[in-house]
Amino acid sequence: MLVTGGVKSGKSRFAVEMARKLGEEILFIATARPIDAEMREKIERHKKERGKEFITIEEPIKLAEILKETVYPIAVIDCITLWLSNLFFELPDDQRQKEIMDFIETAMEFKGHIITVSNEVGWGIIPENRLSRLYQEELGMVNQKIASICSEVYLLVSGIPLRLK
């Protein structure tokens, strides 16, 4: 399942609700890095909101590795947007592409349920700088790849889920 939408549209909350409906043993893969006080506070708030039934692993890069090793039947990945940003700043292009393809292939082979959260960043103005444009384009392509392998895709608008697929 892919859950996408704008900033603060309710994506994470919806993904957590959907995961709870699927079962009780849930792996939550958080891709955010606690880079400042605001992010640390946000991460802690999200952990409290999820509750104890979610086993949280913080992994900014190696999503495929975590999915291959997990014994949990349900995985929530929050979020692809920050994961791709981490890849952009830490890996050269060829390694970044390999990491993306490894994730897509692993997700296709996963025996349980995966709920991925990502942002729609292409609805605004065209970014002024080249790096931002490349990131925006690549995130759009990654979201398309994920959507193509998912049986369900939801767009969240103002907290309201719209099923697209």
NORPEBEL-V783628 format. One record per residue. N is the residue number from 0. RES is the residue in three letters. SS is DSSP state (@ for helix, = for strand, . for the rest). PHI is phi in degrees with one decimal (999 if undefined). PSI is psi in degrees with one decimal (* if undefined). Layout:
n=N res=RES ss=SS phi=PHI psi=PSI
n=N res=RES ss=SS phi=PHI psi=PSI
This chain:
n=0 res=MET ss=. phi=999 psi=137.3
n=1 res=LEU ss== phi=-112.7 psi=131.6
n=2 res=VAL ss== phi=-119.4 psi=116.4
n=3 res=THR ss== phi=-129.5 psi=167.8
n=4 res=GLY ss== phi=158.3 psi=-174.1
n=5 res=GLY ss=. phi=-81.6 psi=-179.6
n=6 res=VAL ss=. phi=-64.6 psi=134.8
n=7 res=LYS ss=. phi=57.1 psi=33.8
n=8 res=SER ss=. phi=-89.4 psi=-6.0
n=9 res=GLY ss=. phi=102.7 psi=12.4
n=10 res=LYS ss=@ phi=-59.1 psi=-52.4
n=11 res=SER ss=@ phi=-63.6 psi=-44.6
n=12 res=ARG ss=@ phi=-59.5 psi=-44.9
n=13 res=PHE ss=@ phi=-63.7 psi=-43.6
n=14 res=ALA ss=@ phi=-60.9 psi=-42.0
n=15 res=VAL ss=@ phi=-64.8 psi=-43.0
n=16 res=GLU ss=@ phi=-61.0 psi=-43.4
n=17 res=MET ss=@ phi=-65.5 psi=-40.1
n=18 res=ALA ss=@ phi=-62.8 psi=-42.3
n=19 res=ARG ss=@ phi=-61.6 psi=-33.7
n=20 res=LYS ss=@ phi=-69.6 psi=-24.9
n=21 res=LEU ss=@ phi=-83.2 psi=-25.0
n=22 res=GLY ss=. phi=164.9 psi=-170.3
n=23 res=GLU ss=. phi=-109.5 psi=-25.1
n=24 res=GLU ss=. phi=-94.0 psi=97.8
n=25 res=ILE ss== phi=-123.1 psi=126.2
n=26 res=LEU ss== phi=-92.8 psi=130.3
n=27 res=PHE ss== phi=-113.5 psi=115.4
n=28 res=ILE ss== phi=-101.1 psi=111.1
n=29 res=ALA ss== phi=-97.9 psi=126.7
n=30 res=THR ss=. phi=-99.9 psi=-6.7
n=31 res=ALA ss=. phi=-70.6 psi=144.9
n=32 res=ARG ss=. phi=-103.2 psi=136.5
n=33 res=PRO ss=. phi=-78.0 psi=72.3
n=34 res=ILE ss=. phi=-80.3 psi=-18.9
n=35 res=ASP ss=. phi=-154.0 psi=177.8
n=36 res=ALA ss=@ phi=-61.0 psi=-39.8
n=37 res=GLU ss=@ phi=-62.2 psi=-45.0
n=38 res=MET ss=@ phi=-67.4 psi=-39.4
n=39 res=ARG ss=@ phi=-60.9 psi=-42.5
n=40 res=GLU ss=@ phi=-64.3 psi=-43.2
n=41 res=LYS ss=@ phi=-62.5 psi=-43.5
n=42 res=ILE ss=@ phi=-61.4 psi=-45.8
n=43 res=GLU ss=@ phi=-64.3 psi=-40.7
n=44 res=ARG ss=@ phi=-61.8 psi=-43.5
n=45 res=HIS ss=@ phi=-65.2 psi=-39.2
n=46 res=LYS ss=@ phi=-60.0 psi=-44.8
n=47 res=LYS ss=@ phi=-63.9 psi=-40.8
n=48 res=GLU ss=@ phi=-63.7 psi=-36.5
n=49 res=ARG ss=@ phi=-69.7 psi=-39.3
n=50 res=GLY ss=. phi=89.2 psi=-178.5
n=51 res=LYS ss=. phi=-80.4 psi=-15.2
n=52 res=GLU ss=. phi=-73.2 psi=-10.8
n=53 res=PHE ss== phi=-97.0 psi=126.5
n=54 res=ILE ss== phi=-92.7 psi=115.3
n=55 res=THR ss== phi=-98.5 psi=131.1
n=56 res=ILE ss== phi=-121.6 psi=128.3
n=57 res=GLU ss== phi=-96.3 psi=113.2
n=58 res=GLU ss=. phi=-141.3 psi=108.4
n=59 res=PRO ss=. phi=-81.2 psi=-14.4
n=60 res=ILE ss=. phi=-128.4 psi=-55.8
n=61 res=LYS ss=. phi=-88.3 psi=63.7
n=62 res=LEU ss=@ phi=-64.3 psi=-43.3
n=63 res=ALA ss=@ phi=-60.2 psi=-43.2
n=64 res=GLU ss=@ phi=-58.6 psi=-45.9
n=65 res=ILE ss=@ phi=-62.9 psi=-44.9
n=66 res=LEU ss=@ phi=-63.6 psi=-38.4
n=67 res=LYS ss=@ phi=-65.5 psi=-32.9
n=68 res=GLU ss=@ phi=-91.0 psi=-15.7
n=69 res=THR ss=. phi=-72.5 psi=148.7
n=70 res=VAL ss=. phi=-104.2 psi=-2.7
n=71 res=TYR ss=. phi=-81.1 psi=139.4
n=72 res=PRO ss=. phi=-80.1 psi=-11.5
n=73 res=ILE ss== phi=-130.4 psi=131.4
n=74 res=ALA ss== phi=-130.9 psi=131.3
n=75 res=VAL ss== phi=-109.5 psi=128.6
n=76 res=ILE ss== phi=-113.5 psi=116.8
n=77 res=ASP ss== phi=-133.9 psi=102.0
n=78 res=CYS ss=. phi=-143.1 psi=161.7
n=79 res=ILE ss=@ phi=-64.7 psi=-33.9
n=80 res=THR ss=@ phi=-58.1 psi=-50.8
n=81 res=LEU ss=@ phi=-72.0 psi=-35.2
n=82 res=TRP ss=@ phi=-58.0 psi=-49.2
n=83 res=LEU ss=@ phi=-63.9 psi=-38.4
n=84 res=SER ss=@ phi=-60.0 psi=-43.6
n=85 res=ASN ss=@ phi=-60.5 psi=-43.7
n=86 res=LEU ss=@ phi=-62.0 psi=-41.8
n=87 res=PHE ss=@ phi=-57.8 psi=-42.1
n=88 res=PHE ss=@ phi=-91.3 psi=-9.6
n=89 res=GLU ss=@ phi=-116.0 psi=-19.1
n=90 res=LEU ss=. phi=-125.2 psi=147.1
n=91 res=PRO ss=. phi=-68.2 psi=162.9
n=92 res=ASP ss=@ phi=-50.2 psi=-48.1
n=93 res=ASP ss=@ phi=-64.7 psi=-40.2
n=94 res=GLN ss=@ phi=-69.8 psi=-36.0
n=95 res=ARG ss=@ phi=-62.1 psi=-45.5
n=96 res=GLN ss=@ phi=-63.6 psi=-38.5
n=97 res=LYS ss=@ phi=-64.2 psi=-43.3
n=98 res=GLU ss=@ phi=-62.5 psi=-40.1
n=99 res=ILE ss=@ phi=-64.5 psi=-47.6
n=100 res=MET ss=@ phi=-66.3 psi=-37.6
n=101 res=ASP ss=@ phi=-59.8 psi=-42.9
n=102 res=PHE ss=@ phi=-63.5 psi=-47.2
n=103 res=ILE ss=@ phi=-59.9 psi=-47.6
n=104 res=GLU ss=@ phi=-63.3 psi=-42.1
n=105 res=THR ss=@ phi=-65.6 psi=-40.7
n=106 res=ALA ss=@ phi=-62.4 psi=-38.9
n=107 res=MET ss=@ phi=-65.3 psi=-32.4
n=108 res=GLU ss=@ phi=-89.3 psi=-10.8
n=109 res=PHE ss=. phi=-61.8 psi=131.8
n=110 res=LYS ss=. phi=-82.1 psi=-17.0
n=111 res=GLY ss=. phi=-102.6 psi=-143.8
n=112 res=HIS ss== phi=-111.2 psi=133.8
n=113 res=ILE ss== phi=-119.4 psi=131.3
n=114 res=ILE ss== phi=-116.9 psi=115.1
n=115 res=THR ss== phi=-105.5 psi=140.9
n=116 res=VAL ss== phi=-112.7 psi=133.8
n=117 res=SER ss== phi=-149.2 psi=160.0
n=118 res=ASN ss== phi=-98.0 psi=150.7
n=119 res=GLU ss=. phi=-94.2 psi=108.1
n=120 res=VAL ss=. phi=-107.6 psi=1.6
n=121 res=GLY ss=. phi=-96.0 psi=7.8
n=122 res=TRP ss=. phi=-91.7 psi=-6.7
n=123 res=GLY ss=. phi=-96.1 psi=-157.9
n=124 res=ILE ss=. phi=-72.5 psi=159.8
n=125 res=ILE ss=. phi=-73.8 psi=126.4
n=126 res=PRO ss=. phi=-59.2 psi=150.7
n=127 res=GLU ss=. phi=-72.0 psi=-35.8
n=128 res=ASN ss=. phi=-105.0 psi=155.2
n=129 res=ARG ss=@ phi=-60.9 psi=-44.7
n=130 res=LEU ss=@ phi=-60.4 psi=-42.6
n=131 res=SER ss=@ phi=-65.0 psi=-38.7
n=132 res=ARG ss=@ phi=-65.4 psi=-43.5
n=133 res=LEU ss=@ phi=-61.3 psi=-43.7
n=134 res=TYR ss=@ phi=-62.7 psi=-46.8
n=135 res=GLN ss=@ phi=-59.0 psi=-44.4
n=136 res=GLU ss=@ phi=-66.0 psi=-43.6
n=137 res=GLU ss=@ phi=-67.2 psi=-39.8
n=138 res=LEU ss=@ phi=-62.4 psi=-40.5
n=139 res=GLY ss=@ phi=-59.3 psi=-41.9
n=140 res=MET ss=@ phi=-68.5 psi=-41.3
n=141 res=VAL ss=@ phi=-63.3 psi=-44.0
n=142 res=ASN ss=@ phi=-59.7 psi=-39.4
n=143 res=GLN ss=@ phi=-63.9 psi=-42.4
n=144 res=LYS ss=@ phi=-62.6 psi=-44.6
n=145 res=ILE ss=@ phi=-64.0 psi=-46.2
n=146 res=ALA ss=@ phi=-59.1 psi=-36.2
n=147 res=SER ss=@ phi=-66.7 psi=-25.5
n=148 res=ILE ss=@ phi=-99.4 psi=-3.4
n=149 res=CYS ss=. phi=-91.5 psi=144.8
n=150 res=SER ss=. phi=-82.5 psi=-21.4
n=151 res=GLU ss=. phi=-134.7 psi=138.8
n=152 res=VAL ss== phi=-134.9 psi=129.8
n=153 res=TYR ss== phi=-122.0 psi=141.0
n=154 res=LEU ss== phi=-110.3 psi=125.8
n=155 res=LEU ss== phi=-99.4 psi=126.8
n=156 res=VAL ss== phi=-128.8 psi=117.0
n=157 res=SER ss=. phi=51.6 psi=39.7
n=158 res=GLY ss=. phi=82.7 psi=-0.6
n=159 res=ILE ss== phi=-104.0 psi=121.1
n=160 res=PRO ss== phi=-81.4 psi=132.3
n=161 res=LEU ss== phi=-115.4 psi=119.4
n=162 res=ARG ss== phi=-79.6 psi=123.2
n=163 res=LEU ss=. phi=-99.0 psi=-26.9
n=164 res=LYS ss=. phi=-148.1 psi=*
